[in-house]
Amino acid sequence: MEMIDPKCNTQTIKSYEHFSFLLPASQQWFSPKEMAAIIGKTDQYVRNAFDNQKILGHLLNGSAPKGTEKRRTYMISRESILLFLFETANFSPEDFTDRLGEILKNRSVSQLLKIQRQIDSIIHNRTSNLFGRQALTNN
């Protein structure tokens, strides 16, 4: 499970949770090509946005003396990708859930019950993973 800084405000935490599923859970650093695949753009778009500081990260070339680098390596952190997604989204997590709620209003009772079972299953799996299966079965 990913750790979220407890000093973050509720909106930041909700935004982080809203977008974090898009990124591989175990990966902390990404290349422009990997980020491009995540956001649906080209790696050239990502490099241009990086160079214009719309995407934050690290630029390095450890084998060349400072100032003589010809090849650059872009390193983009997980947090930088999430920040980019927060800043470029035209909606908030609340907007997403509100719109989802509007869709659900027009579903039949049988559809809602099926959706409820699916949601219950997802919540159970996530809380089992979060707190440990043994802790839940002992109660």
C-alpha positions in Angstrom: 0.0 0.0 0.0 1.2 3.5 -0.8 1.8 5.9 2.0 0.3 9.4 1.9 1.8 12.2 3.8 -0.5 12.9 6.8 0.1 16.6 6.5 -1.8 16.6 3.1 -5.2 18.1 3.0 -8.3 16.0 2.3 -8.6 17.3 -1.3 -5.0 16.3 -2.0 -5.5 12.8 -0.6 -8.7 12.3 -2.6 -6.9 13.5 -5.8 -4.0 11.2 -5.1 -6.3 8.2 -4.6 -8.3 9.1 -7.6 -5.3 9.0 -10.0 -2.8 6.7 -8.4 -4.4 3.5 -9.9 -3.1 4.7 -13.3 0.5 4.1 -12.2 2.2 0.8 -11.5 2.1 0.5 -7.7 5.8 -0.6 -7.2 7.3 2.0 -9.6 8.6 5.3 -8.3 10.5 6.6 -11.4 9.4 6.8 -15.0 10.9 7.7 -18.4 9.2 10.1 -20.8 8.0 7.1 -22.8 6.5 5.4 -19.7 4.7 8.6 -18.7 3.5 9.2 -22.3 1.8 5.8 -22.2 0.1 6.7 -18.9 -1.2 10.0 -20.0 -1.9 9.1 -23.7 0.6 11.5 -25.2 3.9 11.0 -27.1 7.2 10.9 -25.4 8.2 14.1 -27.3 5.1 15.8 -25.7 6.4 14.7 -22.3 10.0 15.9 -22.9 8.6 19.3 -24.2 6.4 19.6 -21.1 9.4 18.6 -18.9 11.6 21.2 -20.6 8.9 23.9 -20.0 8.5 22.8 -16.4 4.9 21.7 -16.8 6.2 18.2 -15.7 8.7 18.2 -12.9 11.6 15.8 -12.6 15.3 15.3 -12.9 17.5 15.7 -15.9 20.9 14.0 -15.7 23.9 12.6 -17.5 26.4 11.2 -15.0 29.0 10.2 -17.6 29.7 13.6 -19.0 31.4 16.6 -17.3 29.0 19.3 -16.2 28.1 21.6 -19.1 29.3 19.1 -21.8 26.3 16.8 -21.7 25.0 15.8 -25.1 22.6 13.1 -24.1 20.1 13.8 -21.4 18.2 11.3 -19.2 14.8 12.4 -18.0 13.6 10.9 -14.7 10.0 11.7 -13.6 8.8 10.7 -10.2 5.5 9.2 -9.4 4.5 12.3 -7.5 5.4 14.5 -10.5 3.1 12.5 -12.7 0.3 12.7 -10.2 0.8 16.4 -9.8 0.6 16.8 -13.6 -2.7 14.9 -13.6 -4.1 17.0 -10.7 -3.2 20.3 -12.5 -4.5 19.3 -15.9 -7.7 17.6 -14.9 -10.9 19.7 -15.5 -12.7 17.9 -12.7 -12.2 17.0 -9.0 -12.7 13.5 -7.4 -15.9 14.9 -6.0 -17.1 15.8 -9.5 -16.4 12.3 -10.6 -18.3 10.6 -7.8 -21.2 13.1 -8.2 -21.5 12.3 -11.9 -21.3 8.6 -11.1 -24.1 9.1 -8.6 -26.2 10.8 -11.3 -25.8 7.7 -13.6 -26.8 5.4 -10.8 -30.1 7.2 -10.3 -31.4 5.9 -13.5 -30.5 2.2 -12.9 -33.0 -0.4 -12.0 -33.2 -2.0 -8.6 -31.7 -5.2 -9.9 -28.8 -3.4 -11.5 -28.2 -1.4 -8.3 -28.2 -4.5 -6.2 -25.7 -6.1 -8.6 -23.5 -3.0 -8.4 -23.8 -3.0 -4.6 -22.5 -6.6 -4.4 -19.6 -5.6 -6.7 -18.8 -2.6 -4.5 -19.1 -4.7 -1.3 -16.7 -7.2 -2.8 -14.2 -4.6 -3.8 -14.3 -2.9 -0.4 -13.9 -6.3 1.3 -10.9 -7.1 -0.8 -9.2 -3.8 -0.2 -9.8 -3.7 3.5 -8.7 -7.3 3.8 -5.4 -6.3 2.1 -5.2 -3.2 4.1 -5.7 -4.7 7.6 -4.7 -8.3 6.9 -7.0 -11.2 6.3 -6.2 -12.8 9.6 -7.2 -9.7 11.6 -10.7 -9.7 10.0 -11.3 -13.4 10.4 -10.4 -13.3 14.1 -13.3 -11.0 15.0 
